[in-house]
Amino acid sequence: MGNIFGAGEVAELAVQIEMNGKDFYTALAGRLPNPKVRDIFTYLAAQEERHMAVFQEMRGHLHRYEPPESYPGEYISYMRALAAEHVFAQRGKGKEIGGRVASEREAVDLGIGFENDSIVFYTGMTRVVPDHDHPVIEAIIAEERKHLAQLREMKEEI
């Protein structure tokens, strides 16, 4: 048998990513002058907060789960690597980065990068949680893709 993976740990990382996303978008909404950009960041902050609640609920019912692996520890190693590359997996980074952004263009570019990173992380997450949790994660991935599209459209406008 492979390494037993704590799927709740992955859900906890997802909560942290969403919390940092909310903090990032909230910080930007409070300081950028363009009302259209502020509105999209306010909307995205609310969406990230909603996602955070979904992952918190999921974390509460996930038990230790043993995903099928090619070699012991395959998925725990993969998820740790993804988390290490996702700056929003680090507590407090969203507000810190949002406070340093110098322009609307930079804000949108960072948002695009963070949404892309989240999609990759959540796609990987589907490999380490039970099948019955996949529809919830896939719905969040679909929403993150919408956020990505909205940010790309905003980038064209500014």
Sine and cosine of phi, psi and omega as CSV:
sin_phi,cos_phi,sin_psi,cos_psi,sin_omega,cos_omega
0.00,0.00,0.53,-0.85,-0.02,-1.00
-0.99,0.16,-0.10,-1.00,0.03,-1.00
-0.93,0.36,0.77,-0.64,0.05,-1.00
-0.98,0.21,0.82,-0.57,-0.10,-0.99
-0.98,-0.19,0.72,-0.69,0.08,-1.00
-0.99,0.13,1.00,-0.09,-0.01,-1.00
-0.87,0.49,-0.47,0.88,0.07,-1.00
-0.88,0.48,-0.52,0.85,0.04,-1.00
-0.91,0.41,-0.61,0.79,0.04,-1.00
-0.93,0.37,-0.65,0.76,0.05,-1.00
-0.89,0.46,-0.60,0.80,0.05,-1.00
-0.90,0.44,-0.66,0.75,0.08,-1.00
-0.88,0.47,-0.64,0.77,0.02,-1.00
-0.89,0.45,-0.64,0.77,0.06,-1.00
-0.87,0.49,-0.70,0.71,-0.01,-1.00
-0.89,0.45,-0.67,0.74,0.02,-1.00
-0.88,0.48,-0.71,0.70,-0.01,-1.00
-0.92,0.39,-0.61,0.79,0.03,-1.00
-0.89,0.45,-0.70,0.71,0.04,-1.00
-0.91,0.41,-0.60,0.80,0.07,-1.00
-0.88,0.48,-0.70,0.71,0.04,-1.00
-0.87,0.49,-0.73,0.69,0.00,-1.00
-0.89,0.47,-0.65,0.76,0.01,-1.00
-0.88,0.47,-0.79,0.61,-0.03,-1.00
-0.92,0.40,-0.58,0.81,0.03,-1.00
-0.91,0.41,-0.69,0.72,0.02,-1.00
-0.87,0.50,-0.66,0.75,-0.01,-1.00
-0.94,0.35,-0.66,0.75,-0.01,-1.00
-0.87,0.49,-0.49,0.87,-0.02,-1.00
-0.99,0.13,-0.18,0.98,-0.08,-1.00
-0.79,-0.61,-0.20,0.98,-0.04,-1.00
-1.00,0.03,0.64,-0.77,-0.11,-0.99
-0.98,0.22,-0.49,0.87,-0.09,-1.00
-0.96,0.29,0.88,-0.48,-0.05,-1.00
-0.88,0.47,-0.55,0.84,0.03,-1.00
-0.92,0.40,-0.65,0.76,0.02,-1.00
-0.93,0.36,-0.68,0.73,0.05,-1.00
-0.86,0.52,-0.68,0.73,-0.02,-1.00
-0.89,0.46,-0.68,0.73,-0.01,-1.00
-0.92,0.39,-0.62,0.78,0.02,-1.00
-0.94,0.34,-0.57,0.82,0.09,-1.00
-0.89,0.45,-0.70,0.72,0.04,-1.00
-0.88,0.47,-0.72,0.69,-0.02,-1.00
-0.90,0.43,-0.59,0.80,0.05,-1.00
-0.88,0.48,-0.67,0.74,0.02,-1.00
-0.91,0.41,-0.62,0.78,0.04,-1.00
-0.90,0.43,-0.67,0.74,0.01,-1.00
-0.90,0.44,-0.61,0.79,0.04,-1.00
-0.90,0.44,-0.64,0.77,0.03,-1.00
-0.90,0.43,-0.68,0.73,0.04,-1.00
-0.89,0.46,-0.63,0.78,0.01,-1.00
-0.85,0.52,-0.69,0.73,0.01,-1.00
-0.90,0.44,-0.63,0.78,0.02,-1.00
-0.89,0.45,-0.72,0.69,-0.01,-1.00
-0.93,0.36,-0.55,0.84,0.06,-1.00
-0.90,0.44,-0.69,0.73,0.04,-1.00
-0.90,0.44,-0.69,0.73,0.00,-1.00
-0.88,0.48,-0.69,0.72,0.00,-1.00
-0.84,0.54,-0.59,0.81,-0.03,-1.00
-0.92,0.39,-0.41,0.91,-0.04,-1.00
-0.92,-0.40,-0.04,1.00,0.05,-1.00
-0.97,0.24,0.69,-0.73,0.06,-1.00
-0.93,-0.38,0.06,-1.00,0.04,-1.00
-0.90,0.45,0.74,-0.68,-0.12,-0.99
-0.76,-0.65,0.66,-0.75,0.00,-1.00
-0.93,-0.36,0.99,-0.15,0.01,-1.00
-0.96,0.27,0.48,-0.88,0.09,-1.00
-0.91,0.41,0.72,-0.69,-0.06,-1.00
-0.74,-0.67,0.44,-0.90,0.10,-1.00
-0.97,0.25,-0.53,0.85,0.06,-1.00
-0.52,-0.85,0.45,-0.89,-0.05,-1.00
-0.85,0.53,0.76,-0.65,0.04,-1.00
1.00,0.09,0.09,1.00,-0.07,-1.00
-0.82,0.57,-0.79,0.62,-0.12,-0.99
-0.98,0.21,-0.56,0.83,0.06,-1.00
-0.89,0.45,-0.64,0.77,0.04,-1.00
-0.90,0.44,-0.68,0.73,-0.01,-1.00
-0.89,0.46,-0.73,0.68,-0.04,-1.00
-0.93,0.38,-0.59,0.81,0.07,-1.00
-0.90,0.44,-0.64,0.77,0.03,-1.00
-0.90,0.43,-0.69,0.72,0.04,-1.00
-0.88,0.48,-0.70,0.71,-0.01,-1.00
-0.90,0.44,-0.62,0.78,0.00,-1.00
-0.90,0.44,-0.52,0.85,-0.01,-1.00
-1.00,0.10,-0.29,0.96,-0.05,-1.00
-1.00,-0.04,0.96,-0.29,-0.08,-1.00
-0.86,0.51,-0.46,0.89,-0.02,-1.00
-0.98,0.20,-0.02,1.00,0.10,-0.99
-0.98,0.18,-0.17,0.99,-0.01,-1.00
-1.00,-0.09,0.81,-0.59,-0.06,-1.00
-0.82,0.58,0.75,-0.67,0.09,-1.00
0.99,0.11,-0.03,1.00,-0.09,-1.00
-0.95,0.31,-0.51,0.86,-0.05,-1.00
-0.88,0.48,-0.77,0.64,0.00,-1.00
-0.91,0.41,-0.67,0.74,0.00,-1.00
-0.86,0.52,-0.77,0.64,-0.03,-1.00
-0.93,0.38,-0.67,0.75,0.02,-1.00
-0.87,0.50,-0.55,0.83,0.01,-1.00
-0.97,0.26,-0.28,0.96,-0.02,-1.00
-0.99,-0.12,-0.19,0.98,-0.09,-1.00
-0.89,0.45,0.74,-0.68,-0.09,-1.00
-0.99,-0.13,-0.34,0.94,-0.06,-1.00
-0.51,-0.86,0.30,-0.96,0.05,-1.00
-0.89,0.46,-0.65,0.76,0.01,-1.00
-0.87,0.49,-0.72,0.69,0.04,-1.00
-0.89,0.47,-0.66,0.75,0.01,-1.00
-0.86,0.50,-0.72,0.69,-0.01,-1.00
-0.92,0.39,-0.68,0.73,0.02,-1.00
-0.87,0.49,-0.69,0.72,0.05,-1.00
-0.89,0.45,-0.67,0.74,0.04,-1.00
-0.86,0.51,-0.67,0.74,0.04,-1.00
-0.87,0.48,-0.71,0.71,0.02,-1.00
-0.89,0.46,-0.67,0.74,-0.02,-1.00
-0.93,0.37,-0.62,0.78,0.04,-1.00
-0.91,0.41,-0.67,0.74,0.06,-1.00
-0.86,0.51,-0.73,0.69,0.02,-1.00
-0.87,0.50,-0.64,0.77,0.00,-1.00
-0.91,0.42,-0.66,0.75,0.03,-1.00
-0.87,0.49,-0.71,0.71,0.02,-1.00
-0.89,0.45,-0.70,0.71,-0.01,-1.00
-0.89,0.46,-0.74,0.68,-0.05,-1.00
-0.94,0.35,-0.53,0.85,0.09,-1.00
-0.90,0.44,-0.68,0.73,0.08,-1.00
-0.90,0.43,-0.55,0.84,-0.01,-1.00
-0.88,0.47,-0.52,0.85,-0.01,-1.00
-0.90,0.44,-0.34,0.94,0.01,-1.00
-0.99,0.15,-0.26,0.97,-0.10,-0.99
-0.89,-0.46,0.10,1.00,0.07,-1.00
-0.87,-0.49,0.38,-0.93,0.00,-1.00
-0.87,0.50,0.45,-0.89,-0.03,-1.00
-0.81,0.59,-0.58,0.82,-0.06,-1.00
-0.92,0.39,-0.27,0.96,0.05,-1.00
-1.00,-0.04,-0.16,0.99,-0.04,-1.00
-0.86,0.51,-0.69,0.72,-0.02,-1.00
-0.86,0.51,-0.59,0.81,0.02,-1.00
-0.92,0.40,-0.73,0.68,-0.01,-1.00
-0.91,0.41,-0.66,0.75,0.02,-1.00
-0.90,0.44,-0.56,0.83,0.06,-1.00
-0.91,0.40,-0.63,0.77,0.04,-1.00
-0.93,0.37,-0.63,0.77,0.06,-1.00
-0.86,0.51,-0.68,0.73,0.02,-1.00
-0.88,0.48,-0.65,0.76,0.03,-1.00
-0.92,0.38,-0.63,0.77,0.04,-1.00
-0.89,0.46,-0.60,0.80,0.06,-1.00
-0.90,0.43,-0.61,0.79,0.07,-1.00
-0.90,0.44,-0.67,0.74,0.04,-1.00
-0.86,0.50,-0.68,0.73,0.02,-1.00
-0.86,0.51,-0.72,0.69,0.02,-1.00
-0.89,0.46,-0.65,0.76,0.02,-1.00
-0.90,0.44,-0.66,0.75,0.01,-1.00
-0.93,0.38,-0.62,0.78,0.05,-1.00
-0.90,0.43,-0.63,0.77,0.07,-1.00
-0.90,0.44,-0.68,0.73,0.02,-1.00
-0.88,0.47,-0.61,0.79,0.01,-1.00
-0.88,0.47,-0.61,0.79,0.03,-1.00
-0.92,0.38,-0.48,0.88,-0.05,-1.00
-0.99,0.13,-0.40,0.92,-0.07,-1.00
-0.98,-0.19,0.00,0.00,0.00,0.00
